[in-house]
Amino acid sequence: MNVYNDDYWMRQALSLALRAQEEGEVPVGALLVLDNQVIGEGWNRPIGRHDPTAHAEIMALRQGGTVLQNYRLLNATLYVTLEPCVMCAGAMIHSRIRRLVYGATDEKTGAAGSLVDILRHPGMNHQVEIVSGVLAEECAATLSHFFQLRREQKRALKLAQRGGNEPQ
């Protein structure tokens, strides 16, 4: 039996993030692993699905629940390219995953220690082990590149709407 490490699984999550980007979504990917096997995967899809809950983590947790035929995902590890938001952190608590491994931090909405730490809050009935910063530079670069392209597209659209004349 091959045992893969956190870097290996995070690279798989990064490939899922690129699927999100191809669909015009913010490039975040998630992979749910139990006993060294993938039981769920997801990438951001809220825009295409018209669903504010269609974050990569939620998609992976849903698929994992279907595979296991249980909403409790005991002993599973969730690999995510970006630190989860409060909604996703709450779903992780309710699903009872054992570990969260994420890449890039999210200072604006991160709920695994950057803005708040829902997953290890002492008042919660389940706490999740957190490993942060796995392939952080690659994960952050994927997001930065996406938003840079998006800004360039907006500038080009504004320029086209003005008739192609750059302000002097």
N, C-alpha and C positions, 0 to 999 in steps of 0.2 A: 504494500500500500504506500503510495507516494504521499508525503506530507508537504504541502506547499506553505510558504511563509506569507506574512502580511504584505510584503512587496509584490509577490506574485498575484495575490487576489486584488490588490489595489490597481495593478496594471489592467486587470480584467474590468474593473469598475471604470477605469479611464476610457477603455474602449466603448463602454456603454455611454459614457458622457459624450463621446463623439457622435453617437447615434442621435442623442438629443440635439446636438448642434446641427446635424444634417437636417433635422426636422424644424429648425428655426427656434428651438427651445434653449434656455440657459443650459450649458453643458455640465450637468451633474449626473453621475452614474452611481448605482448601488448594486451590491451583490450580497446575497444572504447565503452563508455557508454553514453547514452542519456536518460534522464527521468527515471533513475534507471533501464534501460534495456540495455543489451549488444547488440550493433548493428554491432560490428566488432571485430574480434580477429585475432591474428597473432603470429607467432614465426619465428625466424630467419630461412631462407631457401635459402640463396644465393648459397651455395655449391651444394645442391641437385637440385636446379632449374637452375643452371648455369646462375644466374641472379644477378648482383651486386646490384640491387635495391630491392631485396627480403628480406629487413629487416623486423623485427616484426612490427614496426610502419607502414610501407608502406602497408603491408598485411592487417592490421587492418583498415587503412584508406580506402583502396580499397573496402574492404567488406562493410564498413559503407556507402560509396557512392552508392554501389549497392543496399543495403537495403533501403536507403532513396531515391534512384533514383535522386540523386543530388550530385554534387561535393562539395557543400558547406555543411559543417557539423556543422552548427551553434549550439551553446550551448552544444556541446559534450565535454566530458572529455576523454583524452587518458591516460591510465595507462600503464607505461612501467617500466620494471625491471632495465633498465640501461639508464642513461642520453643519449638522442638522439644525433646523429651526425648531421652535417650540412645539408646533403641531407634530412634526416627525419624532421629536424626543418623547412626546406623550405617547405616541403609538408604540415606540420601542419599550416604554415602561409597561404598557398594557399587554404587549406581546411576550414580555419576560425574556427578551434576548439576554444572553450572558455578556457579550462584548460588543462595543462599537469601536471600529477603527476608521478614522477619517484622515483625509489629506490636508486640504487648505482650511484655515480658520476663517470664520465669518464674524468680523467685529460688529457688524450692524444687527444681525439677527441670530447669531450662533447661540444655541441652547445647551452646549456641552462644555461650557467654561468661558467662552469669549465674552458674551453679553450676560448670560445667566447660565447656571448649571442645574438644569432640571433633572438630569440623569443621576446625579449624586446628591440631590437635595435630601437632607435628613428626614424630612416629613413624608417622603414617598414610600410606598409599601414595597417597592422593588428598586434596587439601584443597579446601574449598568456599569461594568468596567469600561473605561475609556482609554484608548490609545490614540494619540493625536500626532499629526505631522508626518504620517507615512506618505512618502513621495509628495510632500507638501509643495515643493517648487514646481513639479510637473503639473499638479492639480491646479495650483494658482495660475500658472502660465496659460493653461487651457482656458480658464475663465477670463483672464486679462485679454487674451487674444480675441476671444469672442466679443467682449464689450468694446474693444478697440475697433473691430470690424463694424460693429453696430453703429458706433459714433461716426465712422467714416461714411457709412451708408446714409445716415441722417444728414450729414453735411452735403453729400452729393445730391440728395433729394432736394434740399433747400436751394442749392445752387441751380439745379435744373428748373425749379419753380420760378426762380428769379430771371430765367433766361440765359443762364450760363455765365453771367457777369460776376466776377469776383469783386467784392468791395475793395477800393484802393485805399 
